Amino acid sequence: MPIEIEVNSKRYPVSYPPNTPLLYVLRDELFLSGTKYGCGEGQCGACTVLIAGAPRRSCQIPVGAAVGKPVTTIEGLEKDGRLHPVQQAFLDAGAFQCAYCTSGMIMSSVALLQSNANPSPAEVVQVLQGNVCRCGTHPRIIEAVRHAAKLLQEHGR
Amino acid sequence: MSGVTERVVLEPERYEFSASPLHQFELARRDFFKILGAGIAVFAIAKDALATQETAPGHRSFHMEELPKDISAWLHIGEDGTVTGFTGKAEIGQNIRTSLAQTIADELRVRFESVRMVTADTALTPFDMGTFGSRTTPTISPQLRRVASAARDLLIEAAAREWNIAPAGLVAADAKVTDPASGRSLKYAELARGKTLALNLPAEDPITPASQWTIAGKAIPKVDGRAFVTGKHQYTSDLRPEAMLHGKVLRPPSFGATLTSCDDSSAKAMTGVVVVRDADFVGVAAPSAHEAQRALDAIHVQWKEVPQISSKEIFFHLKQNATARFDDRNREQKGSVEAGLASAVHRLDATYNIAYIAHAPLEPRAAVAQWTEGKLTVWTGTQRPFANRDELAAVFHVPESSVRVIVPDTGSAYGGKHTSDAAIEAARLARAAGRPVKVTWTREEEFTWAYFRPAGVIAVKSGISGDGTLTAWEFHNYHSGSSGIETPYVVANERTEYHAVPLILRSGSYRGLAATANHFARETHMDVLAGVAKMDPLDFRMKNLANPRMRAVLEAAAKSFGWPRKKTQEGQGFGIACGDEKGGYVATCAEIAVEKKSGAIRILRLVEAFECGAIVNPDGLRNQVVGAMIQGLGGALFEAIEFENGRITNPQFSSYRVPRFRDVPEIEAILLDRKDLPSAGAGETPIMAVAPAIGNAIFDASGVRLNNLPMVPNGLRSA
């Protein structure tokens, strides 16, 4: 019997084997390619998604383990054409160069700000330590997350 | 499959020079207007544009007779006023899609928002050697300015014809041509309507000096930033044309291994699986990546391996195997080093070792290939679309005109994406499958089968007089390359040589090429000399420097850093270094701390001053400069490729350490805007002085002089 997963509030049947990493189901079966492959060993964070609100490396999670838990990907953040405050903050800060790490950075930051509304730079560093940016945009990413915290407070989200 | 295992010739340096003004023009424009619609276009003949593009001797060159004969457009103004700029350069995160659009908008006198760039598509853009050597800003920006300036002339002429008056006195600005005498005006869009006007780029057309720029020079945000923060931008690895298969390639267990037997019968029996065996290439394509992997796992092969040099013996090997041949370009000789050393009061002799490092772009190599009626289209994240096209044509024995290479904006490259490996693999599989095939390299493949910044050994001998004047300078670089090899210091007696060594690991370009290695050796050496002369490291450098641009960046960095600084706590150290390369000038100051117990090094602060002439986009430039500084930290402190028996032994992010958030210190980038000087590229040079500045700071803190890159892979204790 095929499994079903919920991604960005939408249900999808999955034909890939249940032990397939969620990343490949998202990208290759559901065509949600905003979540990126970077290493396949949970070391770079490019594939970060939220599973039941918690940040997870989708390359390390079998799709079977996501059954019954809502999954949020980068595509699920924008609401009615309005960017999520974290997306807006990254845009405002110009916090990307090649931007291949950006989806993962944003998802990790969304999760951080859900549990800590006003993180210090050190707390941002702590959480994003598992996300690799090879272009060296780290200072702006930290700035963007702090800016996002302000936006979130203003928007009361 | 020569693309996979061939030993590429090390390219110590590759330059291309500005496309020159163009003459003679023969038509083949009809197709172009069919694609973009009517309007006004400025063309250039590719052959002439290339006449002054040059490559270094000793590697694959593009002979004139091989050049494409088609005519390329640089600019098009459509009937709706949309301006399209064309360049063969690729957007790889360095932000040229924005900076080049600014340049066009500025010179054409239109709104920034009305300009879009078509980049790196061999069917649509002018021929280009590749996106390397920090050449986009110094060559393509002025080229597009000349083109836009010519287009303004064309628009003025069109308006003059329309009004039946002389063009003199008409003004092209604000996207319209105005006649100041009568006050009437025509929008560019109106002038373009119903026309297919084309113009050759004239030999000379004055372009706007930087002091009068209005759109260039501004911190305009990345043009399509929203597509990146929403995940909508499609990198090569995200593309999926209809009926696409996923391809995977069987890799040898070690470098140089050859296939001796292959049983692919069970893989071939799998439904929907295509297996290709062609010489030493074995690959599969299947409807999904996991099916492709299963098929690959079902193939049983045997390989014959050959002995290989390991990383433990690499430096000894490099020095032993230098070839006797010198390239004159890489050799500088003046005065008598022997006499200079004899007259010196202090002499110094030191050797510096540089490890192989990997680019590790976060998007690994990927390609999607599609054959249609004998013609091949490939989407791939490469820095050299035209060279990739030529390589594909050669490998598949088809004319270059049958191959189109398109480069989606790419998940970074840093000099690491020159070759067409994934493109060739995808195309080979696609040809067999009769369907589009995507090949995305795994991280391990990227770390193993791409190419590296070459290792090197650098030997330096020097002498100074009693007052700290450099009297002799002898500098030998073995293998790592000749970029940045020439000393900027004034010295009467000098010998500088680059010694080629046959390749051990596949090697090629990397951000800054060997300039990082050569600056590390030189600036470390200069620091030791400063100590010997009992001079402040900044004063010692200044004493031996004449170039005002170099002095200016040193002064700017020192001022912001507060040089010379007094130590306020134990384990603290300060270092400084400088250099110039590719038309840019850089000086970096570092503050570090050595933890007494563990020997761990912490970089506390980096201050860098950078000057690259007139700044086109200070926001994008700052990203590039800070990015280069952070990337430079990795090679300075801990990045090193390790290998044994032809295998990379650390081919993952868990074993190959790259800079992460915790490694990033407080960073300050000072950008000196010289509107009186032509703009130079900025992607590479800001990386060069980071390692020596840190090394000099480590010495200042600990008294330990580190002569190898990386300096402290396991902290100072083990160094």
Boltz contact constraints between the chains, C-beta under 6 A:
constraints:
  - contact:
      token1: [A, 20]
      token2: [B, 290]
      max_distance: 6.0
  - contact:
      token1: [A, 24]
      token2: [B, 289]
      max_distance: 6.0
  - contact:
      token1: [A, 33]
      token2: [B, 238]
      max_distance: 6.0
  - contact:
      token1: [A, 34]
      token2: [B, 231]
      max_distance: 6.0
  - contact:
      token1: [A, 38]
      token2: [B, 362]
      max_distance: 6.0
  - contact:
      token1: [A, 39]
      token2: [B, 443]
      max_distance: 6.0
  - contact:
      token1: [A, 39]
      token2: [B, 653]
      max_distance: 6.0
  - contact:
      token1: [A, 40]
      token2: [B, 443]
      max_distance: 6.0
  - contact:
      token1: [A, 41]
      token2: [B, 652]
      max_distance: 6.0
  - contact:
      token1: [A, 41]
      token2: [B, 654]
      max_distance: 6.0
  - contact:
      token1: [A, 43]
      token2: [B, 653]
      max_distance: 6.0
  - contact:
      token1: [A, 43]
      token2: [B, 654]
      max_distance: 6.0
  - contact:
      token1: [A, 44]
      token2: [B, 653]
      max_distance: 6.0
  - contact:
      token1: [A, 74]
      token2: [B, 231]
      max_distance: 6.0
  - contact:
      token1: [A, 75]
      token2: [B, 231]
      max_distance: 6.0
  - contact:
      token1: [A, 78]
      token2: [B, 230]
      max_distance: 6.0
  - contact:
      token1: [A, 87]
      token2: [B, 229]
      max_distance: 6.0
  - contact:
      token1: [A, 90]
      token2: [B, 229]
      max_distance: 6.0
  - contact:
      token1: [A, 91]
      token2: [B, 225]
      max_distance: 6.0
  - contact:
      token1: [A, 91]
      token2: [B, 229]
      max_distance: 6.0
  - contact:
      token1: [A, 94]
      token2: [B, 221]
      max_distance: 6.0
  - contact:
      token1: [A, 94]
      token2: [B, 619]
      max_distance: 6.0
  - contact:
      token1: [A, 96]
      token2: [B, 228]
      max_distance: 6.0
  - contact:
      token1: [A, 97]
      token2: [B, 93]
      max_distance: 6.0
  - contact:
      token1: [A, 97]
      token2: [B, 623]
      max_distance: 6.0
  - contact:
      token1: [A, 97]
      token2: [B, 627]
      max_distance: 6.0
  - contact:
      token1: [A, 98]
      token2: [B, 93]
      max_distance: 6.0
  - contact:
      token1: [A, 98]
      token2: [B, 411]
      max_distance: 6.0
  - contact:
      token1: [A, 98]
      token2: [B, 412]
      max_distance: 6.0
  - contact:
      token1: [A, 99]
      token2: [B, 228]
      max_distance: 6.0
  - contact:
      token1: [A, 100]
      token2: [B, 362]
      max_distance: 6.0
  - contact:
      token1: [A, 100]
      token2: [B, 363]
      max_distance: 6.0
  - contact:
      token1: [A, 100]
      token2: [B, 411]
      max_distance: 6.0
  - contact:
      token1: [A, 101]
      token2: [B, 362]
      max_distance: 6.0
  - contact:
      token1: [A, 102]
      token2: [B, 228]
      max_distance: 6.0
  - contact:
      token1: [A, 103]
      token2: [B, 231]
      max_distance: 6.0
  - contact:
      token1: [A, 125]
      token2: [B, 661]
      max_distance: 6.0
  - contact:
      token1: [A, 125]
      token2: [B, 662]
      max_distance: 6.0
  - contact:
      token1: [A, 128]
      token2: [B, 661]
      max_distance: 6.0
  - contact:
      token1: [A, 129]
      token2: [B, 660]
      max_distance: 6.0
  - contact:
      token1: [A, 129]
      token2: [B, 661]
      max_distance: 6.0
  - contact:
      token1: [A, 129]
      token2: [B, 662]
      max_distance: 6.0
  - contact:
      token1: [A, 134]
      token2: [B, 362]
      max_distance: 6.0
  - contact:
      token1: [A, 134]
      token2: [B, 412]
      max_distance: 6.0
  - contact:
      token1: [A, 135]
      token2: [B, 93]
      max_distance: 6.0
  - contact:
      token1: [A, 135]
      token2: [B, 412]
      max_distance: 6.0
  - contact:
      token1: [A, 135]
      token2: [B, 627]
      max_distance: 6.0
  - contact:
      token1: [A, 136]
      token2: [B, 627]
      max_distance: 6.0
  - contact:
      token1: [A, 136]
      token2: [B, 630]
      max_distance: 6.0
  - contact:
      token1: [A, 136]
      token2: [B, 631]
      max_distance: 6.0
  - contact:
      token1: [A, 138]
      token2: [B, 661]
      max_distance: 6.0
  - contact:
      token1: [A, 138]
      token2: [B, 664]
      max_distance: 6.0
  - contact:
      token1: [A, 139]
      token2: [B, 667]
      max_distance: 6.0
